[in-house]
Amino acid sequence: MTTQPPAMAISDIPDEKERIASRQRRAKAALQRNKEEEAGRKKGKEEEQQQVSLGKQQIADSTALLERKKHETWQDLTNIRVHFDDAENKRRIVEENARLDRYETLQIEAVTSGRKNAAVEMKWQDLLNMDIPQDLFEQLKLQKEACNQIIDAKERRIREFQIELRNKDEEYVKVLKQQSEDITTLISKMRAQYHELRDSYEEQLEQIESAFIKERQELIAQNQKEMNDLFDQRQQMEEEEFMARRQKNEREQVMKIDQQRSQDGNEFTKSKIALEKSHQELEQHLEKMMATYQLNKEKLDYNLEVLRERHKEHQAIQNSYKSRLNKLRETKNTLSARYIKLDKKYRQENQELTEEYKRLTKHFKDLQDKFHHFELADEKKFREVWGMNEEEVRGLNAKVLEADRIIHTQQLGLEWQEPRDDQLLQELETFSEAGTATDGKSAAISSGQESGQGASGKFSATKVKQVLDLIKEETAFLLDIKIQDQIAELPAEQADVLKIDAVLRCIGVESQEDVDLLVQEFYKGQDDDDETLMVDPDDVLKILKSFMQEKENQRIADVQPEKKKKQKKKKKKKQKK
């Protein structure tokens, strides 16, 4: 069997086909190991199935099931990492090819530019020796064209690098979004896997306990049946022997009494000699009966001793069953302790993952703040460039008006009228309407919020409260550290109000219409009369993103009608003129 390279070695292999072949070999080896382990487990189960008890069999089945679930869990997490490594390797290969192309292009550009510069430098010496103005002028034009070609090549190369830089920025933003989605998916899978494992452990523990209880009941019933059979047998045997002896004694005594009566009746008149003889016979008979009774007593003592030995044996069997029951209880306690230990371990792992999630969320918030900062800086820079270009346009406009006046008065001989400034600045106002309309809308929303603060929305207070409570519980990571410190010092009610206000400001809720739109997003797909909020906590961030996107669409839709109204006003003014 060939040895497989580790995960990091596979990702470092430059050739894509070799990486694919290495991953396939590693996957085949893992499948072969799993099959061999499964075959070994099945064979061991078939051999031990006739020997193990019901409880031990249930323990083995539960352990195998839990191990298989844990293996599937780790396999899912490993697939996410393999997918990420594959995407990263492809991106690095594309990046390396692009870098080599840029390097080759720069080398070619440097050689070509050097040759053109050398040709231009060599031609300056020839121009200094020319005396004819027309030829000198023609050569200067050619020299200027050559210089312009060199400058155009440099500028074209600069534009290509700027376009590539913008593409890199967009790719960076996409990578950040993809990482955020991967983290969200990973956390959701880990949470679902944790709940599934916990439920599986509880279910298997209950099955093991029920199996032991069932086995204990069967053993108790079997032992009770055997003891009852033994007692019945002993009682029946004693009753039969006692009745037999009693009947025998009764028959003998009846016969003797009859004989004695007949003898007494017939020999009543006999002498003392007959009585003494009878007395001797009775004494002999008495000794015989005493011997018989002694023999019966010895038999009964022997039977009693036999029953006592059997009782001792049954007592020993019962003690062995009790010791076995104690061992089973110790096994149950050991499994319970192991379950508690594993539960504590997984709780600690969950806590560590939660801390990591909070750290990543804080990092994501910092990136959002940086993005907002750079957005404001770009807006400021755009306004500055706009002001500079506007001054340049005004200068060019003045030159065009002067040229138009000269053409009308000197070339055409017509009277020239200077256009008004508001007509000339209409195009500038049209181009700058997007930014000013957005600012105007924000101001209108703020003023509308201050004037209509007491107005009620279109949703009930119960729905609004349920939505705000859910947002408060699931978006606590959006709060700043200062706000969290302030909330910790306030009472519970004031802390909730401050927390909800901070979260609403963070997601951009500024008016009652925004609140209605937010509640509408959370109750989407439900009836108007349904007061219960049927939203999973894991979908809160997605709903907030959808709300912010919907708000942005409404803002853009509000800007476009204002543009149309201004254009209609301009057309009406032109028609009146």
N, C-alpha and C positions, 0 to 999 in steps of 0.2 A: 504493500500500500504506500502510495506517495504521500509525503507530508505536505500539509496545506500551509501556506504563509498566513501570518496573523492579519487582522483587519487593517491595521495601520500600514503593513507592508503591501497589501493589495491596493490600497488607495494611492500609494506612492509609485506604482508601476506606470511608466509613461505610455505604454501601448494599451489601447482600449481593448483589443481582442484578447490580450493576455490577461487583463483584469477580469473580463467576462468569463474566460475559461477557468481562472482561479476561483471565482465565486461559484461557478457551476460545480467544480470538483469539491469545494467545501460543503455545498448544499447536499451533494450525493453522499459524501462521507457522513454528514449529520443524519440523513435519512437511513443509511445503513446501520448506524449505531442505534437509532431509535427502534428499527425493526428487530435487531438482535436482542435489545433489552426487553422488548415486548414479547418476543418468542420465549426468552428465558423466564419472564414472569408468568406466562401462560403455562409453561411446562412445570414450574414450581408449584403453581396453584393446583394443577391436575394431580400432582403427586401428593400434596398435602391436604387435598380436599376431603379425603376419607379419614384423616387422622385428627384434624383440628376440630374444635367445638364450634358451636354456633356463634358465640361471642368473639372468639379469635378470628373466625372467618369474616365476621362483619368488620373487625378492626383492620384486617388486611385489605378488604375491599375499599374501606373508607380512606385508608392511607394511600392506596394506588390512585383513587379518584382525585384526592387533593393534590398529590404530586403531579398528576397529569394537568390539572387546572393551573398550577403554578408554572409548569413548563410552557403551557399555552400563553400565559400572561407575559412571561419573559420573552417569548417568541414575538409577540405583538410589539413590545417595546424595541426589540432588536430590529424588526422590520422598519420601524420609523427611523432609526439611526442609519441603517443601510441605505434607505432612500435618500436621506440627507447627504450622506457621503458620496453617493453616486452623482447627485445633482451638483455638489461642490466640485467633484473631479471634472465633470463636463464643463462647468464654468471656468475652471482653471485652464483647461486645454484650449477653450475658445479665447480666453484672455492671453495666453501665451502666443497663440497664432496671430492674434491682432497686434501684440507687441512686436513680434518679428516682422510683420508686414509694415508697421510704422517705422521700425528701424531701417528696413530695406528702402522704404520710400524716402526717408530722411537722407540716407546715403546717396541715393540717386539724385535727390534734389540738391544736395551739397555739391556733388560733382558737376551737375548741369549748371548750377548757379555760379560755381567757380569758373567754369569755362566761359560763360557769358560775361562775367565781370572782367576776366582777362582780355576777352575780345574788345570790350568797351574801353578798357585802359589802353590797349595797344592802338586803338583808333584815335584817341585824343592827340597822340603825337603827330599823326598824319593831318589832323585838322589844324594844328598850329602852323603847319607849313603851307596851307592853302591861301591864295591871294584873291581868288575870284569870289565875290560875295554870294552869287547865285549858287555856285557849287558848295560853298561853305554852309549856306542856308539849308540846302538839300541834305548834306551830310549831318548837320545838326538835328534835322528832323528825324533822320534814320537813327541817330544816336539816342534821341529822346524816346523814339519808339522801342529801341532795345532796352533802355532803362525801365520804361513802363512795363514791358513784358516781364522783366526780372521782378519788379514790384508786384505785378499782378500774380505771378507765380507764388511769391512769398505770402501775399494776402490770401490767395486761395488755400494755401497750406494752413494758414492760421484759422481760416473759417472751418476747414475740415476738422482741425483739432478742437475748436470750440463746439462744433456739433457733436463730436465724440465725447467731449466733457459733459455736455448736457445729457447725452444718452447714458453716461455713467451715473450721473446724479439720479436720473429716473430709475435706472437699474438698482441703485442703492435703496431708493424708496420702496421699490417692489420687494427687494430682499427683506427689508424690515417688516413689511406687511406679511410676507410669507412666514417669517420667523414668529411673528405674533400669532398667526393662525396655527402654526405647528405647536407652539407652546400651549395654546388653548385646547387643541385636540389631544395633546399628551396628558394634560391635567384632567380632562374629561375621561379619558380612557383609564387613567390611574384611579380616579375616584370610583368609576364603575367596577373596575377590577377589585378594588378594596372591598366594596359592598358585596360583590359576588363571592369573594373568598370568605368573608365573614359569615355570610348566609350558608355557604357550603360547610364550613366548620361546625356551625350550630346544628345543621341538619344531620351531618354524619355523627356528631356526638349524641344526638337524640336517638339515631338508629342503633348505635352501639349500646346505649343504655337499655333500649327496649329489647335488644337481642339478649343481653345478660339477664334482664328481668324474666324474659320468656324461658330461658334455659334454667334459671333458678326455680321457677314455678313447676317446670316439668320434673326436675329432680325431686322437689318436695312431694309432688303428687305420687311419683313412683315409689319413694321411700315410705310414704304413708300407706300406700296400698300393700306393700310387702309386710309392714308391721301389722296391719289389720288382718291379713291372711294368716300370719303366724298366731296371733291371739285367738282367732276363731278356731284354728286347728287345735290349739292347746285346750281350749274350753270344751270342744266337742269330744276330744279324747278323754278328758277327765270325767265328763258326764257319763259316757258310755261304760267306762270301767266301774264307776261307783254304782250305777244301776245294775250292772251284771253281778257284782258282788252282793249287793243287797237282795236281789231276787234269789240268788243261790242260798244265801243265809236263811232267807224266809222259807224257802222250800225245805231245807234241812231241819229248820226248827219245827216246822209244821209236822214233818214226818216223825221227828223225835217226840213231839207232844202226843201225837196219835199213838205211837208205840207205848209211851209212858202211861197214857190213859188206859190203853188195853191191858197193859201189864198190871197197873194199879187195880183195875176192875177185876181181872182174873186172879191175881195173886194178893188180893187184899187181906185174905185170911191166913196168909203164910206167916211163918214165924220170923223171929229176929234174925235167924240165920239167912233167910231169904233177903231180909232188909239190909243186913250187913253186906251180903253179896252184891246187892243192888247198889249199896253205898260205894263199894269198891269199884264197881263198874262205872259209877258216875265220876269217881275221882280219876279213873283212867280216861274217861271221856273228856274231863276238864283239862287234863294235861295235853291231850290231843288238840283241843281247841286253842289252848294257849300257844302251842307250837304253831298252829295254823295262823293265829293272829300275829305272832312274832314274824312269821314269814311274810305276811302281808305288810307289816310295818316296814321291814327291810326293803320290800319292793317300792313302797311309797317314798321312802327316803332316797332311794336310787333315782326315781323319777324326778323328785324335787331337785336333786343335785344336777341332773341333766338340764332341767329348765333354767337353773341358775347360770350354768355355763353358756347356754344359748343367749340368755339375757346379756351376759357380759360381751359376747361376740356382737350382738346388735348394738350395744352401747359403743363399742369400738368403731363400728361402721358409722354410727351417727356422729362420733367425734371427728372422724376423717372428713365427713361431709361438711361439718362446721369449719374445719381448718381450710378446706377448699373454698368455702364461701368467704372466709376472711381474706384469702389470697386474691380472690376476684375483687373484693372491695378495695384492697390495696392497689390493684391495677387500675381500678376506676379513679381512685384519688390521684395516682401518678398522672393519668391522662388529663384529669382536671387541672392539675398544677402546670402541666405542659401547655394546655390551652391558655391559661392565664398568662404564662410567660410569653407565648407567641402574640397574644393580644396586646400586651404591653409593648413588645418590640414593634409591632406594626403601627401602634399609636404614635410611638416615638418617630418612626419613619414618616408618618403622615405630618407630624409637627415640623420636621425638618423640611419636607417638601413645601409645606405652607409658607415657611420663612423664605425659602428660595423663590416662591411665587411672589411674595410681597416685594422682595428685592428686585426681581425682574419688572414688576409693575412700577416701582419707583423709578427704575432706569427708563422705562417707557415714558413716564410722565416727564422726566428731564428732557428726553428727546423731543417730546411735544413742545415743551417750553422753548427749546432751542429753535425748533421749526418756526414757532410764532415770532421769535426774535428776528430770525433771518427774513421772515416774510415782511415784517415791518421795515427792516433795513432796505430790502429790495424795493418796497413801495416808496420809501423816502428817496432812494437813488433814482427811481423812475420819475418822480416828480422833479428832481433836480435836472435830470437830462431833458425832461419835457420843457422845463423853463428855458434851458439853454437853446434847445431847438426852436422854441417859440420865438425867442429874440432873433435867431438867425432867419426864421421864416418872415418875421416882420421886416427885416432889412431887405430880403429878396423881394418882398411884396412892394416895398417902396421903390426899388429899382425897376420892377415890372411896370408900376404905375407911371414912373418917369418915362420909360421907353414908350408906353402906350400914348402918353401925352405928346411926345415928340412926333410919333408916327401920325397921330391925328392932325396936329397943327402944321407940321412941316411937309410931310409926304402927301397926306390926303387933303389937307386944307379944310378940315372940319373942326367944328367947335368941340372941345373936349370937356367933359364933366367928370369931376372926381367922385368915385363911388363912396357911399357912406361906410363908416367903420363897422357898423353892426352887420352889414351884408358880408364884409370881408372876413369877419370873425365867426360866422356861422359854422363853418367846417371845423374850426378849432373847438367850438363848444360841443359839436357833435362827437368829436373824438374823446373829449374829456368828460362826457356825460356818464360813462360807466362808473367811474370813481365817485363823482359828485352825487349821483343818484343813490349809490349805496350809503354814503354818509348821511344823505337826507332822510333815507328810510330809517336808519338807526335813530336819528334824532326824533323822527315822527313817532317811532315805537316808544321811545323813552317818554316823550310828552304825553302820548296816549296812555301809557301806564300810570303816570302821575295824576292825570285828570280822571281816568276811569278806574281807579284802584279799588273802589268799592263795588264795581259791577261783578256779577256772578257769572260763571261759565255755563256751558251747556251740559256738563256732567254733574252728577250728584256728589255731595261731600264724601260719601262712603267710598265711591270709586277713586276719587282723588287721593283720599287718605291711604287706601290700599296700595296704590301705585307709588306714592311717596315713601311709604314704609318699606316696600320692596327695594326701591332704589337706594334708600338709606342703608339697608342691610348689605347689599351687594356691591356698592361703590364706595365703601369706606376708604379704599386705597387712594382715591382721588383727592382726599383732604391733605392740606399742607400740614407740616409739623407744628407750626404756630397755632393753626386753628385747632388741631388735636389737643394741644396744651390748654387752650382756652376752654374747650369742651370738657376737659377733665376737671376743671375747677368749678363748673356751673352745675346746678341741679339737673335732674334727669329731663324734665320737660323743656327747660331752656336749652339744654345741650342738644336735644333732638331737633328743636327749631333751628338752632344755629347750624347743625350738621346738614339738614335738608336745604337751607338757604345756600350754603357753600357749594353743595353738589349741583343745585340748579344753576347757580352762576357759572359753574365750571362747564356744564353741558350747553349753556347758551339760552336758558329760559329767561326771557325778559318781560313778558306780558301775559295777560290772561289767554290770548290766542295761542301762545306757545304752550301754556299749561293744557289747554284743550287738545292741541295737537299731540302732546306727549301722552295724555290719557287715551286718546283715540288709537295711538300706535300700540299701547299695551292691551286694549280691549278689542283689537282687530280680530274678526272672525267669530265674535260672541254676540249674543242677542242684546238689544238695548236694555231689556228688563233684568238681565243677569247681573247681579251685584258681585258675584264671586269672581276673583281674578284667577284665571287658568293659565298661568305663565310659569314655566320652569325657571328656577334661579340661574341656571347656566345660560339662558337666552337673554338675560337682562342687557348685557353689553351689546349684543347684536341689535336689540330693539333700540337702544340709545343711538347706535350708529345710523340705523334707519331713520330715526327722528331727526338727527342732525342733517342727513342728506335731504330729507323732505323739506326741512326749513331752508336749506340752501337753494333748493329748486323754487320754493315760493319767493325767495328774495330775488332770484334771477327773473322770475315771471313778473314781479312787481316793477323791475327796472325797465323791461321792454315796453310796457304800455306808456310809461312816461316819455320814452323816446318817440313813440308814435304820435303822442299828443303834440310834442314840440314840432315834429315834422309837419303835422297838419296845420299848425298855427303859421309856420313859415310859408306853406303853400297858399294859405288864405291871404297873407300879406302880399305875396307876389301877384295874386290874381287882382287884388284891389288896386295895386299900382298899374 
